[in-house]
Every structure is written in structure tokens, then in C-alpha cells.
């Protein structure tokens, strides 16, 4: 799941950071 998020977010580093943040919060 994490890899998929990274691939989807590649064009937008900011979105990647936001996704990582959400993933961390949701644990």
C-alpha cells in the first residue's frame, strides 16, 4: 500500500509528504 501511494504521489512531492503524514497519523 505504501509503495502504491509513493508511485501515485511522485509527480507531487508535497502530496507525498501529506500521504506519509496521514499514514503516520492513522498508523
FIZAVEX-916421 format. One record per residue: residue in one letter; x, y, z of N, C-alpha, C in turn. Coordinates in nm, 3 decimals, m for minus. Atoms other than C-alpha are relative to their C-alpha. Example, Ala and Ser with C-alpha at 12.3 -4.5 7.8 and 13.67 -1.06 7.14 Angstrom:
% residues 2
('A' (0.089 m0.119 0.000) (1.230 m0.450 0.780) (0.090 0.120 0.000)),
('S' (m0.082 m0.119 m0.006) (1.367 m0.106 0.714) (m0.077 0.109 0.073)),
END
This chain:
% residues 27
('X' (0.085 m0.120 0.000) (0.000 0.000 0.000) (0.089 0.125 0.000)),
('X' (m0.090 m0.116 m0.009) (0.282 0.239 0.090) (0.066 0.026 m0.135)),
('X' (m0.066 m0.016 0.130) (0.463 0.174 m0.241) (m0.095 0.062 m0.100)),
('X' (0.100 m0.054 0.094) (0.143 0.244 m0.436) (m0.018 0.149 0.024)),
('X' (0.018 m0.142 m0.032) (0.099 0.577 m0.255) (0.118 0.080 m0.051)),
('X' (m0.121 m0.070 0.044) (0.457 0.675 m0.333) (m0.003 0.017 m0.151)),
('X' (0.003 m0.007 0.146) (0.416 0.593 m0.703) (m0.103 0.102 m0.046)),
('X' (0.106 m0.093 0.039) (0.090 0.789 m0.725) (0.043 0.144 0.029)),
('X' (m0.033 m0.135 m0.044) (0.243 1.087 m0.546) (0.129 0.055 m0.062)),
('X' (m0.128 m0.043 0.057) (0.571 1.103 m0.740) (m0.006 0.136 m0.069)),
('X' (0.004 m0.129 0.068) (0.459 1.397 m0.958) (m0.016 0.118 0.097)),
('X' (0.025 m0.109 m0.094) (0.378 1.595 m0.644) (0.061 m0.035 0.137)),
('X' (m0.069 0.031 m0.127) (0.632 1.572 m0.356) (m0.079 0.046 0.121)),
('X' (0.079 m0.050 m0.113) (0.405 1.783 m0.134) (m0.109 m0.101 0.036)),
('X' (0.105 0.098 m0.024) (0.125 1.530 m0.176) (0.059 m0.123 0.067)),
('X' (m0.066 0.116 m0.060) (0.371 1.253 m0.092) (0.018 0.023 0.150)),
('X' (m0.020 m0.032 m0.142) (0.454 1.428 0.236) (m0.134 m0.009 0.074)),
('X' (0.132 0.003 m0.065) (0.082 1.468 0.312) (m0.047 m0.144 0.018)),
('X' (0.040 0.140 m0.009) (0.017 1.100 0.237) (0.077 m0.069 0.113)),
('X' (m0.082 0.060 m0.106) (0.306 0.997 0.462) (m0.052 0.044 0.136)),
('X' (0.051 m0.053 m0.126) (0.167 1.222 0.736) (m0.130 m0.068 0.040)),
('X' (0.129 0.065 m0.028) (m0.183 1.074 0.707) (0.024 m0.145 0.040)),
('X' (m0.030 0.140 m0.030) (m0.038 0.721 0.706) (0.054 m0.011 0.143)),
('X' (m0.059 0.004 m0.134) (0.160 0.802 1.021) (m0.108 0.023 0.106)),
('X' (0.105 m0.032 m0.097) (m0.143 0.951 1.197) (m0.095 m0.118 0.016)),
('X' (0.094 0.113 m0.006) (m0.370 0.659 1.106) (0.069 m0.126 0.050)),
('X' (m0.076 0.112 m0.051) (m0.091 0.418 1.199) (m0.032 m0.128 m0.074)),
END
